[in-house]
Amino acid sequence: MLLRKGRCLGLFLKRRLRWPVRSAGLNFALAYGLVFVISAGAFLSFIWWNTTGQLDRQVELAVQVDAADLSHRWTQGGVPALSLAIQDRLDQNVDDDELYLLVGPDGRKFAGNLPGWPVVISQMDQFYELAIKRDGFRTNAKMHAYALTQGFRMIVGRDVRGRQLVRHVLTDTLIWAWVMVSLLAAGGALAIRRIFRQVVRSIARTTAAVAQGDLSQRIPLTGNETDLVAQTVNTMLERINRLMDGVKQVSNAIAHDLRTPIARARARLEDANRTATSAEELHAAIDRAVMDLDRVTSIFEALLRIAQLEAGARRAAFTILDVRSLLEGLSELYEASVEDAGLRLVFRAGTVRPVNGDPHLLQQAVANLLDNAIKFAPPDTAITLSVDMRGDRLAITVADQGPGMSEDDLGRASERFFRAETARNTPGAGLGLSLVQAVMSLHGGVLELKNGGQGLTATLLLPVIPPTAKAG
């Protein structure tokens, strides 16, 4: 029965003594206040210990210097000289804090202001702090005994009553200082708790609105350190908003761009099923439908590749590249296609530094830019492919003399399925520049599009390998 009651009492105490605060803000504030109070206590304790220790050391040093001089007097003149020196010191002691005693082998007192040899002083190599009676009242004294020749002994000490008063005053002062610091710590803890709760509530309100579908909400900035959290969350929300807008645009574009070839393939197959009179007509309809479905497949493959690039899945193939040699080969490969389109391809290369990247992806990115230039450049014009250094980055530029793009279209050109007004009637799905942008992001580069004097200029800016870097 007693054992059962003991267990119940133990469980009750365990529950009652458990940390009762489940508020993160209050826990943080209490932790701050506790650390502040403990730190202040440790600092004030060090001040007290160092100050009182310094007072003790000063007393001990004064006693040792005085004892050394008296021992010298003993060596020179024996009992008379030492007794005279002790009396002189007592006569000149204005503070009345010096203590002396000279006794013979039999314990008889020869000089000094102490009534007799204290019983507790038995060692000659240490200081003693004793309570003695002087002038009718008790006080504390710090003394040291010294052995002289011929069996004589001497005590040199100091009345440390003044030091005790200083210690008490210092102790009281530091205690009150610690109390004030504790109150300040409590106030600071409450202030921190309030700031913490404001930040948490602001984040909670914003995230609650986002959870209900309002992606336009942002955490307000207050002008203090909490803005670091607010800016990070706001940046995350802005990216989520952009991604959601991108998903909506991609969904709409997929529905629009894929509906036409799928509907065309279905209509051709239905028409062939109803009207085909021979195997040749049926095969021709099937071939056209297969071409439409191949276009759908190519769109999905392009989307999948862009997603892989944005996820950084191709970094394993990175190596040190000589971009000039890569572009020379690509220029020779495209020369025939450019001539068939009635255009001229001009290749220019300056002195460039190597880059770290995937040769196939960079080649495909430049190839997409050349394909776009071939589509929109008017006949008998030139397409320029050039590579050079722009500051500390390598610049690959493809320029044509086509219609260019409006300023609004330039800002959206790398969006998936986006097609400018001038490209509505040309073949394609609007994924070429999106793929180029994904390749640049993977390589830490930038895609720049701008209208030149004539046509569009597309530039790929890539970071180069420092001269001291080695292949990784």
Summary of the structure (lengths in Angstrom):
residues: 472
radius of gyration: 46.8
end to end distance: 74.0
largest distance: 151.3
contacts: 1326
relative contact order: 0.06
helix: 59%
strand: 17%
